[in-house]
Amino acid sequence: MVSSRDETLPPPPEKPEPDECCGSGCVPCILDLYEDRLQAWRERVAAIRARRRGDEC
């Protein structure tokens, strides 16, 4: 069984280049999708770190 200590952090999502947004108000915009993925990544990283802290006890 792999302990939380051995669990690697996922890489952050790739940020879109400034010219990837067309500026026409797409719903959802590529920048909105990036923000959603970034938030999900932050939550995953926080959960892994919390599990790691729990393993230290």
A tleap script that builds the chain and sets N, CA, C and O, in Angstrom:
source leaprc.protein.ff14SB
mol = sequence {
  NMET VAL SER SER ARG ASP GLU THR LEU PRO
  PRO PRO PRO GLU LYS PRO GLU PRO ASP GLU
  CYS CYS GLY SER GLY CYS VAL PRO CYS ILE
  LEU ASP LEU TYR GLU ASP ARG LEU GLN ALA
  TRP ARG GLU ARG VAL ALA ALA ILE ARG ALA
  ARG ARG ARG GLY ASP GLU CCYS
}
set mol.1.N position { 0.849 -1.187 0.000 }
set mol.1.CA position { 0.000 0.000 0.000 }
set mol.1.C position { 0.894 1.250 0.000 }
set mol.1.O position { 1.896 1.299 0.713 }
set mol.2.N position { 0.534 2.238 -0.786 }
set mol.2.CA position { 1.293 3.480 -0.877 }
set mol.2.C position { 0.810 4.429 0.202 }
set mol.2.O position { -0.388 4.674 0.337 }
set mol.3.N position { 1.749 4.963 0.969 }
set mol.3.CA position { 1.357 5.910 2.007 }
set mol.3.C position { 1.154 7.288 1.393 }
set mol.3.O position { 1.598 7.555 0.277 }
set mol.4.N position { 0.484 8.150 2.130 }
set mol.4.CA position { 0.244 9.514 1.656 }
set mol.4.C position { 1.554 10.260 1.438 }
set mol.4.O position { 1.637 11.157 0.599 }
set mol.5.N position { 2.565 9.885 2.195 }
set mol.5.CA position { 3.873 10.522 2.050 }
set mol.5.C position { 4.452 10.287 0.664 }
set mol.5.O position { 5.163 11.136 0.126 }
set mol.6.N position { 4.139 9.110 0.081 }
set mol.6.CA position { 4.668 8.750 -1.234 }
set mol.6.C position { 3.810 9.286 -2.377 }
set mol.6.O position { 4.205 9.213 -3.541 }
set mol.7.N position { 2.656 9.815 -2.050 }
set mol.7.CA position { 1.746 10.339 -3.068 }
set mol.7.C position { 2.331 11.629 -3.647 }
set mol.7.O position { 2.593 12.580 -2.911 }
set mol.8.N position { 2.530 11.658 -4.932 }
set mol.8.CA position { 3.123 12.841 -5.548 }
set mol.8.C position { 2.057 13.881 -5.860 }
set mol.8.O position { 0.904 13.553 -6.138 }
set mol.9.N position { 2.468 15.132 -5.809 }
set mol.9.CA position { 1.548 16.213 -6.144 }
set mol.9.C position { 1.383 16.268 -7.657 }
set mol.9.O position { 2.360 16.150 -8.397 }
set mol.10.N position { 0.147 16.446 -8.114 }
set mol.10.CA position { -0.073 16.552 -9.551 }
set mol.10.C position { 0.466 17.886 -10.062 }
set mol.10.O position { 0.518 18.863 -9.315 }
set mol.11.N position { 0.862 17.929 -11.317 }
set mol.11.CA position { 1.317 19.210 -11.862 }
set mol.11.C position { 0.125 20.156 -12.017 }
set mol.11.O position { -0.999 19.702 -12.236 }
set mol.12.N position { 0.358 21.449 -11.907 }
set mol.12.CA position { -0.749 22.394 -12.093 }
set mol.12.C position { -1.213 22.378 -13.544 }
set mol.12.O position { -0.462 21.992 -14.440 }
set mol.13.N position { -2.452 22.799 -13.770 }
set mol.13.CA position { -2.932 22.849 -15.152 }
set mol.13.C position { -2.138 23.883 -15.944 }
set mol.13.O position { -1.630 24.859 -15.392 }
set mol.14.N position { -2.046 23.652 -17.219 }
set mol.14.CA position { -1.310 24.566 -18.089 }
set mol.14.C position { -2.146 25.820 -18.343 }
set mol.14.O position { -3.301 25.745 -18.760 }
set mol.15.N position { -1.538 26.956 -18.085 }
set mol.15.CA position { -2.232 28.232 -18.275 }
set mol.15.C position { -2.310 28.551 -19.770 }
set mol.15.O position { -1.316 28.442 -20.488 }
set mol.16.N position { -3.496 28.944 -20.230 }
set mol.16.CA position { -3.616 29.300 -21.648 }
set mol.16.C position { -2.761 30.529 -21.981 }
set mol.16.O position { -2.557 31.407 -21.142 }
set mol.17.N position { -2.288 30.567 -23.172 }
set mol.17.CA position { -1.551 31.739 -23.657 }
set mol.17.C position { -2.545 32.893 -23.822 }
set mol.17.O position { -3.721 32.657 -24.095 }
set mol.18.N position { -2.082 34.141 -23.658 }
set mol.18.CA position { -2.992 35.287 -23.780 }
set mol.18.C position { -3.768 35.322 -25.101 }
set mol.18.O position { -4.913 35.771 -25.141 }
set mol.19.N position { -3.147 34.853 -26.163 }
set mol.19.CA position { -3.817 34.910 -27.467 }
set mol.19.C position { -4.774 33.744 -27.704 }
set mol.19.O position { -5.401 33.666 -28.761 }
set mol.20.N position { -4.897 32.829 -26.724 }
set mol.20.CA position { -5.814 31.703 -26.885 }
set mol.20.C position { -7.266 32.105 -26.624 }
set mol.20.O position { -8.184 31.415 -27.068 }
set mol.21.N position { -7.482 33.202 -25.918 }
set mol.21.CA position { -8.838 33.708 -25.702 }
set mol.21.C position { -9.191 34.589 -26.900 }
set mol.21.O position { -8.441 35.496 -27.262 }
set mol.22.N position { -10.329 34.310 -27.500 }
set mol.22.CA position { -10.720 35.063 -28.694 }
set mol.22.C position { -11.357 36.404 -28.350 }
set mol.22.O position { -11.489 37.270 -29.214 }
set mol.23.N position { -11.759 36.581 -27.073 }
set mol.23.CA position { -12.331 37.852 -26.658 }
set mol.23.C position { -13.769 38.079 -27.086 }
set mol.23.O position { -14.282 39.192 -26.971 }
set mol.24.N position { -14.429 37.031 -27.580 }
set mol.24.CA position { -15.798 37.218 -28.070 }
set mol.24.C position { -16.866 36.849 -27.034 }
set mol.24.O position { -18.054 36.811 -27.353 }
set mol.25.N position { -16.447 36.580 -25.804 }
set mol.25.CA position { -17.422 36.297 -24.755 }
set mol.25.C position { -17.950 34.876 -24.750 }
set mol.25.O position { -19.089 34.649 -24.341 }
set mol.26.N position { -17.162 33.922 -25.189 }
set mol.26.CA position { -17.581 32.520 -25.189 }
set mol.26.C position { -17.977 32.089 -23.775 }
set mol.26.O position { -17.389 32.522 -22.784 }
set mol.27.N position { -18.981 31.232 -23.715 }
set mol.27.CA position { -19.404 30.673 -22.438 }
set mol.27.C position { -19.348 29.159 -22.581 }
set mol.27.O position { -20.154 28.584 -23.313 }
set mol.28.N position { -18.420 28.506 -21.904 }
set mol.28.CA position { -17.402 29.086 -21.035 }
set mol.28.C position { -16.193 29.532 -21.845 }
set mol.28.O position { -15.893 28.985 -22.906 }
set mol.29.N position { -15.524 30.518 -21.328 }
set mol.29.CA position { -14.289 31.015 -21.932 }
set mol.29.C position { -13.154 30.073 -21.546 }
set mol.29.O position { -13.209 29.446 -20.488 }
set mol.30.N position { -12.148 29.966 -22.370 }
set mol.30.CA position { -10.986 29.132 -22.072 }
set mol.30.C position { -10.336 29.559 -20.750 }
set mol.30.O position { -9.784 28.729 -20.028 }
set mol.31.N position { -10.405 30.844 -20.444 }
set mol.31.CA position { -9.828 31.339 -19.185 }
set mol.31.C position { -10.672 30.898 -17.992 }
set mol.31.O position { -10.130 30.626 -16.921 }
set mol.32.N position { -11.988 30.823 -18.165 }
set mol.32.CA position { -12.866 30.317 -17.107 }
set mol.32.C position { -12.591 28.835 -16.857 }
set mol.32.O position { -12.542 28.393 -15.709 }
set mol.33.N position { -12.413 28.077 -17.929 }
set mol.33.CA position { -12.113 26.652 -17.791 }
set mol.33.C position { -10.789 26.451 -17.068 }
set mol.33.O position { -10.655 25.550 -16.240 }
set mol.34.N position { -9.817 27.289 -17.384 }
set mol.34.CA position { -8.528 27.220 -16.699 }
set mol.34.C position { -8.696 27.498 -15.205 }
set mol.34.O position { -8.134 26.784 -14.375 }
set mol.35.N position { -9.456 28.518 -14.866 }
set mol.35.CA position { -9.677 28.847 -13.453 }
set mol.35.C position { -10.362 27.697 -12.723 }
set mol.35.O position { -10.037 27.412 -11.571 }
set mol.36.N position { -11.312 27.030 -13.391 }
set mol.36.CA position { -11.981 25.869 -12.787 }
set mol.36.C position { -10.977 24.743 -12.542 }
set mol.36.O position { -10.969 24.138 -11.470 }
set mol.37.N position { -10.127 24.463 -13.541 }
set mol.37.CA position { -9.117 23.413 -13.392 }
set mol.37.C position { -8.100 23.778 -12.317 }
set mol.37.O position { -7.656 22.915 -11.560 }
set mol.38.N position { -7.732 25.059 -12.249 }
set mol.38.CA position { -6.783 25.511 -11.247 }
set mol.38.C position { -7.352 25.333 -9.841 }
set mol.38.O position { -6.637 24.902 -8.936 }
set mol.39.N position { -8.612 25.656 -9.652 }
set mol.39.CA position { -9.251 25.487 -8.343 }
set mol.39.C position { -9.307 24.014 -7.963 }
set mol.39.O position { -9.037 23.659 -6.815 }
set mol.40.N position { -9.656 23.152 -8.917 }
set mol.40.CA position { -9.700 21.714 -8.642 }
set mol.40.C position { -8.308 21.204 -8.281 }
set mol.40.O position { -8.169 20.367 -7.389 }
set mol.41.N position { -7.280 21.698 -8.964 }
set mol.41.CA position { -5.899 21.313 -8.664 }
set mol.41.C position { -5.509 21.750 -7.255 }
set mol.41.O position { -4.893 20.983 -6.514 }
set mol.42.N position { -5.861 22.965 -6.888 }
set mol.42.CA position { -5.551 23.463 -5.542 }
set mol.42.C position { -6.206 22.589 -4.477 }
set mol.42.O position { -5.595 22.292 -3.450 }
set mol.43.N position { -7.430 22.185 -4.719 }
set mol.43.CA position { -8.139 21.340 -3.763 }
set mol.43.C position { -7.485 19.968 -3.658 }
set mol.43.O position { -7.351 19.429 -2.559 }
set mol.44.N position { -7.075 19.394 -4.800 }
set mol.44.CA position { -6.388 18.096 -4.769 }
set mol.44.C position { -5.075 18.188 -4.008 }
set mol.44.O position { -4.757 17.317 -3.198 }
set mol.45.N position { -4.313 19.245 -4.270 }
set mol.45.CA position { -3.031 19.432 -3.589 }
set mol.45.C position { -3.250 19.604 -2.086 }
set mol.45.O position { -2.521 19.025 -1.281 }
set mol.46.N position { -4.243 20.390 -1.711 }
set mol.46.CA position { -4.535 20.595 -0.290 }
set mol.46.C position { -4.921 19.277 0.376 }
set mol.46.O position { -4.521 19.018 1.511 }
set mol.47.N position { -5.692 18.446 -0.316 }
set mol.47.CA position { -6.103 17.156 0.244 }
set mol.47.C position { -4.893 16.236 0.436 }
set mol.47.O position { -4.782 15.563 1.461 }
set mol.48.N position { -4.000 16.208 -0.537 }
set mol.48.CA position { -2.795 15.379 -0.423 }
set mol.48.C position { -1.939 15.865 0.737 }
set mol.48.O position { -1.446 15.060 1.527 }
set mol.49.N position { -1.763 17.159 0.842 }
set mol.49.CA position { -0.953 17.710 1.933 }
set mol.49.C position { -1.584 17.413 3.291 }
set mol.49.O position { -0.877 17.130 4.258 }
set mol.50.N position { -2.906 17.479 3.364 }
set mol.50.CA position { -3.591 17.183 4.617 }
set mol.50.C position { -3.394 15.711 4.980 }
set mol.50.O position { -3.185 15.390 6.150 }
set mol.51.N position { -3.457 14.816 3.999 }
set mol.51.CA position { -3.221 13.400 4.265 }
set mol.51.C position { -1.796 13.178 4.734 }
set mol.51.O position { -1.542 12.369 5.627 }
set mol.52.N position { -0.876 13.899 4.129 }
set mol.52.CA position { 0.541 13.782 4.554 }
set mol.52.C position { 0.702 14.205 6.006 }
set mol.52.O position { 1.403 13.546 6.774 }
set mol.53.N position { 0.059 15.295 6.381 }
set mol.53.CA position { 0.147 15.751 7.774 }
set mol.53.C position { -0.462 14.718 8.705 }
set mol.53.O position { 0.031 14.514 9.814 }
set mol.54.N position { -1.525 14.070 8.267 }
set mol.54.CA position { -2.169 13.031 9.079 }
set mol.54.C position { -1.284 11.835 9.277 }
set mol.54.O position { -1.366 11.168 10.308 }
set mol.55.N position { -0.428 11.542 8.299 }
set mol.55.CA position { 0.496 10.413 8.397 }
set mol.55.C position { 1.617 10.676 9.396 }
set mol.55.O position { 2.252 9.739 9.879 }
set mol.56.N position { 1.860 11.942 9.705 }
set mol.56.CA position { 2.957 12.289 10.603 }
set mol.56.C position { 2.623 11.977 12.058 }
set mol.56.O position { 3.524 11.857 12.888 }
set mol.57.N position { 1.362 11.847 12.367 }
set mol.57.CA position { 0.957 11.607 13.765 }
set mol.57.C position { 1.310 10.216 14.229 }
set mol.57.O position { 1.037 9.860 15.376 }
savepdb mol mol.pdb
quit
